[in-house]
Amino acid sequence: METNFLNKFSSFTETEKIAFRKKLLLFVFFLSVSVILWLLIALGKQYDDQLNYPVHYKNFPESKVLIGDLPEHLRLDVNADGFTLLRFRLSSRYIPISFSVNSFKMNRLPGADTSSFYIETRLAREHIASQLSSDFRINKISPDTLIFRLSGVVSKKVPVLPAFKYDLDKQQILKNQLVFSPDSVTISGPDFIIDTLKAIYTKNTDIGKVSKTNEEELELQEIKFVYFKESAVNVAFTIEQFTEKTVQVPVEIINLPGNHKMQAFPRYIQLTCQVGLSNYESLDGTMFRAQVDYNEIREERSNKLKVAITKQPVFIQAMRFSPKVVEYIIEK
């Protein structure tokens, strides 16, 4: 059929072809006008629609902090003309509704604890409508109730502790303990959470190999509902070369009854460790504590006791000692 039309069209005279093209252009023109007029009429009508609108909550009651989750979007049942709805649908970003909590009466939630409150969203209709286009008329807001769980806010200062990983070059050791700046931070949040926190830790990251004395900035681990005055701290590494040193440490006996005397054999252990050059001369056996526990005699019924190192300096590493167990004699 298409071939027949083309054959017939090719047999037209030039005058007939021009007349045909004019008629075709007129048809397309009036069709386009009709479509545009229909679209304008359709978009000018009023429609009911549902919009999922982002919401931002602010201005909570003084000395209170939110400890529950709130909906990130409100579903608005609206009425508007087609132009307004089309413009909204074509928008790639919506400015969140600003929900000022203090602007509304908060009621205690029946049957819940004293920290739970609610606000009926129908009471916020005008507050929300004022932030939207005046062409929108809000018929309904979902959810119909917003439930808030609020807690009293307390603050306290806690130390910063490391939770990161690092490696040192061969033959290198920390000269001193890691130094944090600041070494403690002020945290604020719900009292029942803050009361349980004894320290704040750095993020559990691996900063790789540390080969020289320097500083690193480390972020702190976030805790839900807890606010930090500082979000990061600096940690200072003081690095030096090390060597090995062996010292004698006396064996102490703990939990020995008052009417008993006990002697460990040998009386000393040989302890070897790696120590930085700056601390080599000052390191001696008094900086360590080697202990055996009398109570293990009754528990294990052995003629030997395990030696435990219960005290050591912070500036040593790779400690080893001998013997691991000692014999004993008891005198009553």
C-alpha positions as CSV (number, residue, x, y, z in Angstrom):
1,M,0.0,0.0,0.0
2,E,2.9,2.3,0.9
3,T,4.5,1.5,-2.5
4,N,1.2,2.3,-4.3
5,F,1.0,5.6,-2.5
6,L,4.5,6.5,-3.5
7,N,4.0,5.5,-7.1
8,K,0.8,7.6,-7.2
9,F,2.5,10.6,-5.5
10,S,5.3,10.4,-8.0
11,S,2.8,10.6,-10.9
12,F,1.5,14.0,-9.5
13,T,2.3,17.1,-11.4
14,E,4.5,19.7,-9.6
15,T,1.4,21.8,-9.0
16,E,-0.4,18.9,-7.4
17,K,2.6,18.1,-5.2
18,I,2.7,21.6,-3.9
19,A,-1.0,21.6,-3.2
20,F,-0.7,18.3,-1.3
21,R,2.2,19.5,0.8
22,K,0.2,22.6,1.8
23,K,-2.8,20.5,2.8
24,L,-0.5,18.2,4.8
25,L,1.1,21.2,6.6
26,L,-2.3,22.7,7.4
27,F,-3.4,19.3,8.8
28,V,-0.3,19.0,11.0
29,F,-0.7,22.7,12.1
30,F,-4.3,22.3,13.2
31,L,-3.6,18.9,14.8
32,S,-0.8,20.5,16.9
33,V,-3.0,23.4,17.9
34,S,-5.7,21.0,18.9
35,V,-3.3,19.0,21.0
36,I,-1.9,22.2,22.7
37,L,-5.4,23.5,23.4
38,W,-6.4,20.1,24.8
39,L,-3.3,20.0,27.0
40,L,-3.9,23.6,28.2
41,I,-7.5,22.8,29.1
42,A,-6.5,19.5,30.8
43,L,-3.7,21.2,32.8
44,G,-6.0,24.0,33.9
45,K,-8.4,21.6,35.6
46,Q,-8.1,20.7,39.4
47,Y,-6.7,17.3,40.4
48,D,-6.2,15.4,43.6
49,D,-2.8,13.9,44.0
50,Q,-0.4,12.5,46.7
51,L,3.1,14.0,47.2
52,N,5.9,12.5,49.3
53,Y,7.6,15.6,50.7
54,P,10.9,15.6,52.7
55,V,10.8,17.1,56.1
56,H,13.4,18.6,58.5
57,Y,12.6,18.8,62.2
58,K,14.0,21.6,64.3
59,N,13.5,23.6,67.5
60,F,13.0,20.8,70.0
61,P,12.1,21.6,73.6
62,E,15.0,23.1,75.6
63,S,17.3,20.7,77.4
64,K,15.7,17.8,75.4
65,V,17.2,15.6,72.7
66,L,15.4,13.3,70.2
67,I,16.2,9.6,70.8
68,G,13.8,8.0,68.4
69,D,13.4,8.0,64.6
70,L,10.9,10.2,62.8
71,P,9.6,9.9,59.3
72,E,11.9,11.5,56.7
73,H,8.9,12.2,54.4
74,L,5.3,13.3,54.9
75,R,2.7,12.2,52.4
76,L,0.5,15.1,51.5
77,D,-2.9,14.6,49.9
78,V,-3.3,17.8,47.9
79,N,-5.6,19.5,45.4
80,A,-4.1,21.7,42.7
81,D,-4.3,22.5,39.0
82,G,-2.4,20.4,36.5
83,F,0.2,23.1,35.8
84,T,1.2,23.1,39.5
85,L,1.3,19.3,39.8
86,L,3.3,19.0,36.5
87,R,5.8,21.6,37.7
88,F,6.2,19.8,41.0
89,R,6.7,16.4,39.3
90,L,9.3,17.8,36.9
91,S,11.3,19.4,39.8
92,S,14.4,17.3,40.6
93,R,14.9,18.7,44.1
94,Y,12.4,19.5,46.8
95,I,13.1,22.0,49.5
96,P,12.3,20.1,52.8
97,I,9.4,21.2,54.9
98,S,10.7,22.9,58.1
99,F,8.8,21.4,61.0
100,S,9.3,23.5,64.1
101,V,8.5,21.2,67.0
102,N,8.2,23.9,69.6
103,S,5.4,25.5,67.6
104,F,3.0,22.8,68.5
105,K,1.5,21.4,71.7
106,M,3.1,18.1,72.6
107,N,0.9,15.6,74.4
108,R,2.1,12.6,76.4
109,L,1.5,9.3,74.6
110,P,-1.0,7.3,76.6
111,G,0.3,4.0,78.0
112,A,3.9,4.9,77.2
113,D,6.8,6.0,79.4
114,T,7.2,9.7,80.3
115,S,9.7,10.3,77.4
116,S,7.1,9.7,74.7
117,F,5.0,12.5,73.2
118,Y,2.9,13.0,70.1
119,I,1.7,15.8,67.7
120,E,-1.3,15.4,65.4
121,T,-0.2,16.5,61.9
122,R,-3.6,17.9,61.1
123,L,-2.7,20.7,63.5
124,A,0.3,21.5,61.3
125,R,-1.6,21.8,58.1
126,E,-1.4,25.6,58.0
127,H,2.3,25.5,59.1
128,I,3.1,23.2,56.2
129,A,0.9,24.9,53.6
130,S,2.7,28.2,54.2
131,Q,5.9,26.6,53.0
132,L,4.4,25.2,49.8
133,S,3.1,26.9,46.7
134,S,-0.1,28.8,47.3
135,D,-1.6,26.8,44.5
136,F,-1.6,23.7,46.7
137,R,-4.5,22.9,49.0
138,I,-3.7,20.3,51.5
139,N,-6.5,17.8,52.2
140,K,-4.7,15.3,54.4
141,I,-1.3,14.6,56.0
142,S,0.1,11.1,56.6
143,P,1.0,9.9,59.1
144,D,-1.7,11.5,61.1
145,T,0.4,11.4,64.2
146,L,4.1,12.1,64.8
147,I,5.6,10.3,67.9
148,F,8.6,11.9,69.6
149,R,10.8,10.2,72.2
150,L,12.7,12.8,74.1
151,S,15.3,12.6,76.8
152,G,17.0,15.0,79.1
153,V,20.4,16.2,77.9
154,V,23.6,15.9,80.1
155,S,27.2,16.5,79.3
156,K,30.5,15.2,80.6
157,K,34.2,15.0,79.7
158,V,35.6,11.6,78.8
159,P,39.1,10.4,77.7
160,V,40.0,9.6,74.1
161,L,41.3,6.0,73.6
162,P,42.9,4.5,70.4
163,A,41.1,2.0,68.3
164,F,43.2,2.4,65.1
165,K,45.9,0.1,63.7
166,Y,49.5,1.1,62.7
167,D,52.8,-0.5,62.0
168,L,56.4,0.6,62.8
169,D,59.5,0.2,60.7
170,K,61.9,-2.5,61.7
171,Q,64.1,-1.7,64.7
172,Q,61.7,1.1,65.7
173,I,59.6,1.5,68.8
174,L,57.4,4.2,70.5
175,K,59.5,6.3,72.7
176,N,56.5,7.4,74.8
177,Q,52.8,6.6,75.0
178,L,50.6,7.9,72.2
179,V,49.7,11.5,72.9
180,F,46.2,12.7,72.0
181,S,45.3,16.4,71.5
182,P,42.9,16.9,73.0
183,D,43.2,13.9,75.3
184,S,39.5,14.2,76.3
185,V,36.4,15.5,74.7
186,T,33.0,16.9,76.0
187,I,30.1,14.8,74.9
188,S,26.4,15.6,75.2
189,G,23.3,13.5,74.8
190,P,20.6,11.5,76.6
191,D,21.4,10.9,80.2
192,F,20.8,7.1,80.0
193,I,23.5,6.9,77.3
194,I,26.0,9.4,78.6
195,D,26.0,7.7,82.0
196,T,27.3,4.4,80.4
197,L,30.2,6.0,78.4
198,K,33.6,5.9,80.1
199,A,35.6,6.8,77.0
200,I,35.4,7.8,73.3
201,Y,37.4,5.8,70.7
202,T,39.0,6.8,67.5
203,K,37.6,5.2,64.3
204,N,38.9,1.7,63.7
205,T,41.1,2.6,60.7
206,D,44.5,1.4,59.6
207,I,46.9,4.3,59.1
208,G,49.6,2.1,57.7
209,K,53.3,2.3,58.5
210,V,54.7,5.0,60.8
211,S,58.4,5.5,60.1
212,K,59.1,8.8,61.8
213,T,58.0,11.1,64.6
214,N,54.8,12.9,63.3
215,E,51.1,13.6,64.0
216,E,48.0,12.1,62.4
217,E,44.5,13.5,62.5
218,L,41.9,10.8,63.4
219,E,38.1,10.9,63.4
220,L,36.2,9.8,66.5
221,Q,33.7,7.0,66.4
222,E,30.1,8.3,66.1
223,I,27.5,7.3,68.6
224,K,23.9,7.6,67.8
225,F,22.1,10.4,69.7
226,V,25.5,11.6,71.2
227,Y,27.0,14.9,70.2
228,F,30.8,15.6,70.4
229,K,32.3,19.0,70.8
230,E,35.2,17.7,68.6
231,S,34.8,15.3,65.8
232,A,38.5,14.5,65.4
233,V,41.8,14.5,67.5
234,N,45.5,14.6,66.7
235,V,47.7,11.8,67.8
236,A,51.5,12.2,68.2
237,F,53.9,9.4,67.5
238,T,57.4,9.7,69.0
239,I,59.6,7.1,67.3
240,E,63.1,5.9,68.1
241,Q,65.3,2.8,67.5
242,F,65.3,0.0,70.0
243,T,67.6,-2.7,71.4
244,E,67.1,-5.7,73.7
245,K,67.8,-5.8,77.4
246,T,67.5,-8.6,80.0
247,V,66.7,-7.9,83.7
248,Q,66.1,-10.0,86.8
249,V,62.6,-9.8,88.3
250,P,61.8,-11.3,91.8
251,V,58.9,-13.7,92.0
252,E,56.2,-12.5,94.4
253,I,53.6,-14.8,96.1
254,I,50.0,-13.5,96.4
255,N,47.0,-14.7,98.4
256,L,49.3,-16.5,100.9
257,P,47.5,-17.2,104.3
258,G,49.0,-15.3,107.2
259,N,50.1,-18.4,109.1
260,H,52.0,-19.8,106.1
261,K,55.4,-19.3,104.7
262,M,56.2,-20.1,101.1
263,Q,59.4,-20.0,99.0
264,A,59.5,-20.1,95.1
265,F,62.3,-21.7,93.2
266,P,63.9,-20.1,91.4
267,R,63.3,-16.8,93.3
268,Y,63.9,-14.7,90.1
269,I,63.0,-14.9,86.5
270,Q,65.0,-13.6,83.6
271,L,63.0,-11.2,81.5
272,T,64.0,-9.9,78.1
273,C,62.3,-7.2,76.1
274,Q,62.8,-4.6,73.4
275,V,63.3,-1.0,74.7
276,G,64.1,2.3,73.1
277,L,67.6,3.6,73.3
278,S,66.5,6.6,75.4
279,N,65.1,4.3,78.1
280,Y,67.7,1.6,78.0
281,E,69.8,2.7,80.9
282,S,66.8,3.4,83.2
283,L,65.1,0.1,82.6
284,D,65.5,-2.4,85.5
285,G,63.7,-5.2,87.2
286,T,61.8,-3.0,89.7
287,M,59.7,-1.7,86.8
288,F,58.2,-5.2,86.5
289,R,56.1,-7.4,88.7
290,A,56.2,-11.2,88.5
291,Q,53.6,-13.1,90.6
292,V,52.4,-16.6,91.5
293,D,49.1,-17.2,93.1
294,Y,48.9,-19.5,96.2
295,N,45.2,-20.2,95.4
296,E,46.3,-22.1,92.3
297,I,47.8,-24.8,94.6
298,R,44.3,-25.9,95.7
299,E,42.7,-25.5,92.3
300,E,45.3,-27.3,90.2
301,R,47.0,-29.5,92.8
302,S,50.3,-29.2,91.2
303,N,53.8,-28.8,92.6
304,K,54.5,-26.0,90.1
305,L,52.9,-22.5,89.8
306,K,52.5,-20.4,86.6
307,V,54.3,-17.0,86.7
308,A,52.2,-14.0,85.5
309,I,53.6,-10.5,84.7
310,T,51.2,-8.1,86.3
311,K,53.2,-4.9,85.8
312,Q,55.4,-3.6,83.1
313,P,56.5,-0.2,81.7
314,V,54.6,1.3,78.7
315,F,57.7,1.9,76.7
316,I,58.7,-1.8,76.1
317,Q,57.6,-4.4,73.7
318,A,58.1,-8.1,72.7
319,M,58.5,-9.2,76.3
320,R,59.5,-12.8,77.1
321,F,60.7,-14.4,80.2
322,S,61.9,-17.7,81.7
323,P,61.0,-19.8,83.5
324,K,57.2,-19.8,82.9
325,V,56.6,-21.9,86.0
326,V,58.3,-22.2,89.4
327,E,58.4,-24.8,92.1
328,Y,57.7,-24.0,95.7
329,I,58.1,-25.1,99.3
330,I,55.4,-24.3,102.0
331,E,56.3,-23.9,105.6
332,K,53.4,-23.8,108.2
